[in-house]
Structure formats: structure tokens, C-alpha cells
Amino acid sequence: MAATQFRGGALSGGLTTRSSDHNPTTKKARLFNSMKQSEAGKFGALSGRKDLSNANVGGGCSLSATHRALGSPLLTRRRRPCFPVVANQLSSEVGVGSSEVKEKLALEEEQALINGGSDDLQTYSPDVKRELLMLSLPAILGQAIDPLAQLMETAYIGRLGSLELASAGISMNIFNYISKLFNIPLLSVATSFVAEDLAKSESEASTSENGCLGDITNGKPERTDGVTERKQLSSVSTALLLSVGIGIFEAVALSFGSGLFLNMMGISMDSPMRIPAQRFLSLRAFGAPAVVASLALQGVFRGFKDTKTPVLCLGIGNLLAAFLLPILMYYFGLGVTGAALSTVISQYTVTFLMIWFLNKRAILLPPKVGSLQFGGYIKSGGFLIGRTLAVVATLTLGTSMAARQGPVAMAAHQICIQVWLAVSLLTDAMAASGQALIASYLSKGEYKIVKEVADFMLKIGLFTGVSLSVILGLSFGSLATLFTKDPEVLVLVRSGMLFFSASQPLNALAYVFDGLHYGVSDFAYAARSMMVVGAISCAFLLYAPSILGLHGVWLGLTLFMGLRAVAGYARFLSKSGPWWFVHTGIQKAQLAI
């Protein structure tokens, strides 16, 4: 930003005019330049005065009230160098009153709005595309580790027999449903809150004594004289304390309510699966606090724009599980109990490793209880719990309606839905990474960068969806043979190829819009829209399968994802919502700060 400065005894301005001659601001600037020539001698007299140091001259960026009022709207993450500024009062011997100085400063600021404003917005242009891709790749790997670990556990248990596999499968489904209901909202809220909190902390820490901004560290610990500086973020402490509380609640509920949950799943007291399933679920319940904490910690690391550390911790923990599973199950003869114990041990290993790494970067305990953000977490998390219930209810209803079509239809549906959910990890991971970037840059007022991230996410999401549609369309029939050799099942799977291939672009856009809305903390709309979408889809699923059979189930799930994408796009286009700046000039958005 242009600022008036003393240099060689003369008051000069570092401002040049680019606008046309007909611009009234240009004419004022020319008048101001002509006045400088006649007043240079008067101002030069100030340079020899002994009491110059006592004059109202501010150093650095200590701007006058007028200067600050005009300049502050355009201050972005990267400001121009600041220079000494003449303040309100000057000695009457100079021959220029304070009102004249204010008028000249105002003239220069008007020129800065025309000449410098857009330059400031264009000076800082981080490579957000590369940043998004570098965050997304580890996130994809991290999201793929847990499903692969469950497949490995299932494979080991399957060698014990069909009874053991069925009982463990029921227990794992119950554990996953309960965990998803509470844990996913905590992960999503923690990502946004930590990214916003970190951006604010960095902005304050990087502001020098003269008001200029320094470099941003993107959440990485700063080193001063070899000492690592740890961040004090209330959002981190809140996420950890909430995860511990929720984890203990889940452990108690799963342990003492295992019989109730099994009854809800249709496993009666007379079923041979009842006793081994209840024992397995009770043992897995001890790992609930670790699972909740690890997911919350993943959200915290995403807020720090770090998706590599969680992958490292998850990799070590699951390698440990792969080592313990055969030893506890076969060598010590513990069977299904050994599988549950090895999984619990690996879960706590992952959590402790994440805490160890996070402790190097942030202070885990809050300075005082009053600084915790329980209200914000509970409010936003409550919305997302309702949203998760709508998603789980729709998918569960779809599975239930497919099961009513018979075992062959259910087998075909299980293959299709697993492939459908697996490929969604690509766009879901990118959406989670984009959420962290948007929350971080939005809290700094970097509307131009947020818009760039959103545009790139939508483009790459649509490209990914179309690519997956083509790939699945060409290979889905052959891919199904990896899961079954039953010709009847394969016929049904191939008939569903059209639905699951054509729905991939809709799936990708739906996940991308979720990440966008989470990034601007629009959790209320995400929850309400999902409830409406879920209600419409469930109504369709209740009646369509009776007419169209299994194709009615798949058409209902396609409708579900399509309505999600439409709801997300409608919010993105809304000029009164959190994306208002997309439809406004970026410079106007900056002026609105």
C-alpha cells in the first residue's frame, strides 16, 4: 500500500497514476503532485529541526485513523512494505494544516484502491492445485487402510469356519454403525475448527510489531533458536476431550448393551451365533475409545493440512495387527477372541502414535476450561449426527429391500454396493482435503483462493466421476468374478452395471459438495438437506423394489446421490448463503471484510 514517507528531507509519495485522464481521481492526484513541488522547501525545513522526533510521526504500519480506515479493507495475507507515515498534527511553521495532509493521504489511498488493490490480490497466488493433490493422495491411502485391515481380519476369521465368520461379521457391523454415527461428525467438525483456529493463530503470530505480516507456516512448528514452538489451540483440546468422552460412552454402550444390539439385528438367544457374537462385540468395545480418538486426531491433522502423519500411524498399527492376528488366533489358540484382541491392540497403538506426533506440534491440554469450544462442537456435531442418521437409514433400507428379493439378489447387491463405496474413497478423500484448505483460507479472508480451490475441486471431481464411470462400465462385469463364480449372481451384477457406472459422476459431485460446505462450516444446511434427500429416497425405496425388483433398489440409491449433488449445487449457487463471494467480485468481497 502506498504510504507517504520522509526521504531526503522531502515528503514524497510512492504512487503512480494508471487511470485515464478523464478519471476525477486522476485529476486530484495531479493537483496533489503540483502542490508537492511548491511545498517541498517548506517540508525540508523539518529535517533540521531537533524536535522532529517529538512530532506525531508513526513508524512501521502505525497508520493514522483515516489511513487505516481506507487501507484496512484491502489488507490481505501478503501486504506491501510499510513505511513511516505522517500523522495528524504537523507544526504550524510548515505552512500545511493537518486537514491538508489528511486530504493528500486520502487522495493517495483513492489511487491505491485503483492501482494497488487488484495488484495486492494477485501478488499472492499459492499453488493450491498442487497443495490439494498432495493432501489428497495420502488421504486416499489413509482411508483405504482401514477397509483393507477389516478384509484381512475377515479372511483370518473365515478360516475358523462359517459360524465364527458370521458371528464376527454381525458384531463388526454393529460396531461400525455405532462408530460411524458419532465418529464421522467429530472428524468432520474437528477438521474445519482446527483449520480455522490455526489460521487465526498464525495470522496473529506472524504479525510483526509494526503491523506487517510475515510468513505462514501452515501449521508446522516454528523454530526459534532451535526450540520448537507448539501451538495452543482450544479446538485441538476440545476435540481430544470430546473423543475421550464419546469413546467411553460407546465402550459402555457396546459392552453392556451387546445383547440388545444383537436382538435388534435379529440374532435371538437360540441362535448359535449369539454367544460368540456377544463375546466378540464385548471385546471390541474396549477399543471404542481408541477408535474415536484416532478419528478425531485424523481430523486435527487434516486441519493442520497434514495427511501423511495419520497414514504413517495407521500403517504401523495395522502392520502390528497383521503380525498379531495369526499368533493370537492360531499359535495361542484364542480363535475369534484373539482376532478381537489383536485389533484392539492395534487401535490403541495408532492412537498413542498420533498423540505422540501431535504433542510435538500442539499443546494438548487447554490453558483453562473456559477456552474450550464445546458449544460449537456439540452444535455442529449434532447437525452432522442427524445427517449421518439420514445416510445410514437410506443405505440400510436399501440393503433391507435387496435382502427381501432373495439370497441371490442380496449377494449381487452386496458386491455392487461394496465396489460402489470403495471407489467413492477417491473423491471423499479429495473432499476432506479440500475442506481443510477452504476452512483455512476462508478464515484469512482469502476469497480468491477459496474460489480457486472450489473450482478446481468441482472440475477434478467431475473428471474423476466420468473416468470412474467409463472404467467401471468397461470392467465391472469382469471385476465381479473376483467376488463370486455363481452365474445367477453374475447376471444380476452385470444388469446393475448401468446404474452404478452412470451414477459415478453424481457420486463424485455429491462428495465434493460435502467437502465444500464443511469447509465453510455450513453444517446446518448439510444436515437439513440430507434429511430431506434421505426422506425422499427412502419413500422411493419403500415402493420401487416391489415393482422393479433389485433394479428399484439401485435406482433409489442413484436418486439418493443425485439429489445430494443437486442440493449441494443449489447451495453453492445461492447468493445469500456462505458462498456469496463466488457471485461477487473478489475485490468487493475483500472490501466487505
N, C-alpha and C positions, 0 to 999 in steps of 0.2 A: 504494500500500500504506500502510495506516495506520501511523504511527510516533509514538512518544512524543516530546514536544518541550517545551522551555522556552519559555514565553511569559508575560511579565508577572510573572515570579518564581514561577510555579506550574507544576507538572508536570501536563500535561493530555493527553488522547488524543483524536484526531480520529476517533473511532469511534462509530457509532450502531448500535442493535440493530434488526434487522428480523425476526428469527426469532420463533417463538411462545413463549408464556410457559412452555410445558412443556419447552422445549429446555434441557438441562442447561448448555449453553454460555451461554445467556442468563442463567441464574441466577448463574453465575460472574461474568459481566460486571456484573450488578447489584451483587454483593458488591464487585467491584473499584471501581465508581463510588462506593459508600458509603465505602470506605476512602480515596478521594481527598479527600473533604471534610475528614476528620479529620487528614489528613497534609499538607494544603496549607500550613498555617502552618509546619510543620517544613521543608518543601521551600523555602518562601520565604526561610528564613534563608540558604540557599545563595547567593541572588542578590547579597548584600552581601559575600560573602567574597572576599578578594583572590586566594586560591589556587584560585578556580574554574577558571581557565584551565589549571591543572595537573591538574585532575580527569580521570578517564578518560571524557571526553565526545568522541565522534567526530562529525565534520562530514560533510555530504553524505550519502552512502549507505554509510558505513563502519559496517556493522551488526555487532552482537555475534554470537557464534557461534550462539546459539540463534535469534536473529532471522534470520540468514542461512539456517540450516537449514530454518526454517519458510517463509521467504519465497521462496527461490530457485526452487522448482518452478513457481511461478505467474508468474515474470518472463517477460513476453512482449516483443514488439518495442516496444511502447509502454507504458512503466511510468508509474506515478503519481509525482508530485513527491516528492523525498526531503527529509527534514528532519533536524536534529540529533537523535541518539539517545543515550540514557543507556546507558553500558556496564556492565560487570560490577560494578565497585567504586565505592561511594559512602562518604563519611565516616561513621564510626560515630555522629557527633553528630546526624546527620539522623534517626536512630531507625528506619531501614528497612534491613534487610540486603540483600545482593546477591541472595540466593535469592528474597526477596520481589519484588524488581524483575524478576528473570527470570520469576517466575510471572505477574506482571502483563503483561509483554511477551508471554508465551505465550498468555495469555487474549485479548489483543488480536489476536494472529495467528490464533487459532481463529475469532474473529469475522470477520477479514479473509477467511479461507477460505470463510466462508458468505456474507458480504455483498459482499466486493470481488472475489472470484475470478472469478465469472462476468462481472462488470462489466468487468474488465480484458480478458477475451477478446472482449467485444462492443464495446469502445471503438474498436478499430482494425478497420475493415472497408473495405478498399480496393475500388474498383470493378473487380474482376477480370474481369468480363464485358466491360467496355469495353476493358480492357487487353488481353485475349485477342483481341478483334476487331481492335484497332488493330495488333497484331503480326501477325495472320493475313493481313490484306489485302495489305500489301507482300510477305509471304512467298509468297502465291499468284502475284503478279505476277513475283516473282523466279524462281519455279520454272517459269513459263511462258516466260521469255525464252530459255532455252537450247534447248528444243524448237523454238521459232519460228526461232531462229538456224540450227538444223540444217535446218529446212524451206527457209529462204532459200538456204542453201548448196546443198542438193539441187536446188533449182529452177534455180540458175545452172549447175550441172554438167550438169543434164539437157538444157540447150540445146546442149551439145557433142556429144551422141549417146548411144545406149543403151549402148555399150561403156564409155564413160567413167563413165556413171551407175552401171552395175553394179559396175565395179571399185572406184569410190569408196564405194559402198554397203557392199560387203563389208568394206572397210578401216575404215569408220566403225563398223560393228557390232563388229568385233574390239576397236577402241579403247574403245568404250563398255562392253563386257563386262569388260575388264580394269580399267577405271577404276571401274566400279560395285563390283567385288569388294573393292577396297581403300579407295576414297574415301568411300563412303557410311558404312561403320563409323567412319571417322575423324571425319566430320562429326557423327554422332550422339553419339559419346563426347565430343567437344570441347564440344558444346552443354551437356551435363549437367555436365561437370567444371568448365567456366568459370563456369557459373551458381552452382554450389556454392561454388567458390573465391571468387567475387566477393561472395556473400552473407556469407561468413565474414569477408572483408576489411572489408566495410562495417560489420559488427557491431562489429568491433574498433576501427575508425577512429571510429565515431560514439559510442563510449563515452567520456563525459567523465571528468574526474579524480575526480569524486565518485561515479562508477559509474552515472550515469543515461544513458539512450540518447538520441541526438539524431535528426536527420532522416536519412532514407535517400535516396541519390542515384540508385539504380537503375543504377549503372554509369556514369553521366555524370560527366565530370571536374568535380571541385570547384574552386572558385576562391578563393584566399586572397590578398588584396591584389593582385588582378589576375593572379596566377600560376596556371596550370592545373596541378593535381595529377594525375600519371599513376600508374595502378595498377601495382603489382609483383605479378603473378600467375604462379606457376610453371606453371599449367595452360595459359596462353597460350604461354609459351616452349616448353613440351613439344609442343604441337600444331604449332607452326611448324617446329620441328626435325624432328619425325616426318614432316611433309608434304614437307619438302625431301628427306629420305632416301628415302621411298616414291616420290616423283616421279622421282628419279634412277634408282631401280631399275626403274620402269615404262618410262622412256625407253630404258634399255639393253636391257630385255627385248623391247620392241616393235621397236626398231631392228635388233638382231642376230637376233631370233627371228621376224621377219616372215614368212620362208619357212615356218617350222614352223607358225605360226598359220594361214597360208593353206592348208597341207596339211590341217590339222585341219578347215577349213571346206569341204574338197572341191575346192579350186582347184589343179589339177595344173599341172605345168610346161608342158604342151602347151596349156593354156587361154589364149585371147587376153587374158583378164583378168589373168593372172598378173603380167606386168611392170608395167602401170600401177597395179595394186592394191598391189604391193610398194613401188613408189616413193611412192605416196600415204601408205601406212602409215608408212614410214620418216620422211617429213617431219612427219607429225602427231605422231610420237613425241617430237619436240623440244618440243612443247607440254605433255607429260605433267607435268613439274614445276610448271608454272603452273596446270594444271587441279587437281592435288592440293592445292596451296597455296591456291587460291581457294576450294575446297570446305571446307578446314579453317578458313579465315578466315571463311567464312559461318557455320560452327558457332560460332566465337568470338564473332562479332557477335550471334548468337542468344542465346548465353549472357549477353551484355550487354543483352539484351532490345531489340536494335536490328535490325530487319529492313529499315529504309529505306536505310541506307548500302550494303548489298550490291546492292540494286536500282539505286541510282544508278550504282555502279561497273559493274555488268553492262550497264546501258543505254548507258553511254558506250562500253564495249568493243565491244558488238555494233553500235552505230552506226558505229564505226570499221570494223568488218568489212564492213558494208553498203557503205561508201564504197570500200574497197579491193578487194572482190571483182570488180566489173566492170573496174576499172582494170588489176589484175594479170592477170586472165583474158583479157580481150579487147583492151585497149589495148596491153599489152606482149606479148600472145600467149602467155602461160605456161600457159593451159589449166587442167588439174586441179592442176598444181603451184602455180599462182597462187592457187587456192582454198585449198590446204593452207597456204600461206604467210600469207594474209590471216587465216585462222582462228588460227594460232599467234600472230601479232602481236596480235590482239585479246585472246587469252587472257592474254598477259603484261601487256598494258595493264590488264586487270581486276585482276590480282594486285597489280601495283605500286600501283594506286589504293587498293586495300583496305589494303595495308601502310601507305600514307601516312596514311590516316584512322585506322587502329588505333594508329599510333605517337603520335598526339595523345592517346590515351586510356590506353594501357598501355605499360609498358617491355617491349620485345620480347625482350631478352636476359636470361637468368636471372642472379641475383647469384652463384650458384655451381652447379656441376654436380649436387651432391648434392640440390638443391632440386627437380630435375626429377621429373616423375611418370611416368617411362617404364613402370614396373611396372603401374600402374593402367591406363594407356592400352593397353598390349600385352595385358593380361589381358582387359579389356572388349572391346577391338577384336578379339581373337581369337575371342571368343564371337560377335560380330556378323559376322565373316567367314564362320563356319560357318553362321550364319543366312542371310546373303546367298547363299551357295552353294546352300542349300536352295531359296530363292526362284527364283534363276536356273535351277537344274536343272529345277524344276517348269514354269516358263514355257517354257523351251527344249524340254522334252519335249512340251509341248502344241503348240508350233509344229511340231515334227518330225512328230507324229502327224497334224496337219492337212495338212502337205505330202504325206503318203502317200495322202491322199484325192484328190489330183489338183490341177492348177493352178487350177481354178475354186474348189474348196473352200479352197485356200490363199489365194486373193485375198479371198474372203469373210472368212476368219479374220483376215487382216491388217487389214482395215477395222474389224472388230469389236474386235480387241484394242487397236488404236490409240485408238479412241474410249473404250474401257474404261479404258485407262491415263490418258488425258488428263483425264477427269472426276475421276479419283482425286486429281488435284492439289489440289482444293478441300479435302478432308478431310486429306490428307497435310500440307498447309501449316499447317492449324489444329493438327494433332497436334504438329508441330515447334515451334510457338509455345507450345502448352500444356506441352510438355516443359521448355522454359526456365523458365516460371513455376513449375511444380511443383518442379523442382530448386532454384530459388532460395528459395522459401518453405519447403520442407521442411528445408533446411539451417538455417533460422532457428527451426525448431520450430513454425512456424505451421500446425498441423494443420487448424485450422478453415478457413483459406484454401485449403489444398491440397484439402481435401474439396469446397469450393465450386467450385474450378477443375475438378476431376474430374467433378463432377455436371453442370456446365454444358457441358463438352466432350462428355459422353455424350449429353446432350439435343440439343445443336446438331448433333452428328454424326448421330444418328438422324434428326433433321429433314431434314438435308441429303441423307441417303441416300434417304429416302422421296420427297423433292422431285425428286431426280435420276431416281429410278425412274419417277415419273409423267411427267416431261419427256421422257425417252428413249423411254418407251412410246408417247408421242403423236407424237414427231418422228423417231424413229430411221429409219423407212422413207424419209422424205424426205431426211434427212441423208445417207444412204448414196449418194444420187445425186450428191453433191458429189465423191465419190471415183471413181465408175465409172458407165458407162452400159450395161454388159453386163447383159442381162436375167437370164441364168443366175446370175450373181454376186448380183444384187439379190434374187433369190428366196431364195437361201441366207442372205443377210444378214437379210432380214425374218423368216426362220424362227428365227434366233438372237436376235431381239429379246426374246423372253420370258426367256431365260437372262440376258442382260446387263442387262435392266431390273430383273428380280426380284432380282438379286444386289447391286444398289447399296446397300441398307441394310446388308447383310453386309460389303461392302467398306468402307463408312464406319466401321462399328464396329471392324473389324479395324485400320484405320489409327489410329483414336483410341486403342484399347488399346495399340498400339505406342508412341504418344507418352506415355501414362500410365506404362507400365513403364520406358521410357527415362528418364522424369523422376525416378523413384525409383532409378535405376541398377540395375534388375533385368535386366541384360543376359544373365546366365546362363540365367534362365528363358526369356527371349525367344528365345535361340538353341536351347535344347534342345526347347522346344515346337514351334518352327518346323521343326526336323529331323524330329520325329515326324509333324507335319502334312504336311510335304513327302513323306515316305516313303509315307504312306497315299494321298496324292493321286497320286503317281507310279505306285503299284501300280494304282490305278483307271484312270489314263490309258493304261497299257500294254495293258489288255484291253477297256475300254469302247468305244473307237473302232472296233474290229473288229466290234462288234455294232451299235452305234448310229450309226456314221459320225461326221460332223463334230459332231453333237449330243452324242456321247460326250465329245469334247474339251471342249466348252463346259460340259457337266455336271461334268466333272472339275475345271475351273477354278472353277466355282461351289462345289464341295465344298471346294476348297482355301481359298477365302476364308471359307466358313462355319466350317470347323474352326479357322481363325485367330481368328475372333471368339469362338468357344466357348472356346478355350484362354485368350484374354485375359480373358474374363469369369470363368472359373474361378479364375484367379489373383487377380482383383480381389475375389472373394468369400472368398478364403482368409483365415482369422483368424490363421494362423501366418506369413503372408507379409508383404511390405513394406507392405501396405495394412491392417494390423491395426487401425490407429487409426480406420478408417472404421466398424468394427463396435464401437467403444468410445466412451464419452462423451468429448467433446473435452477437458473439464476433466481427466478421468483420463489422457488422452494427454499433456496438459501436465505433470501430476504425475509421469509416467513419465520425463520428460527428465532 
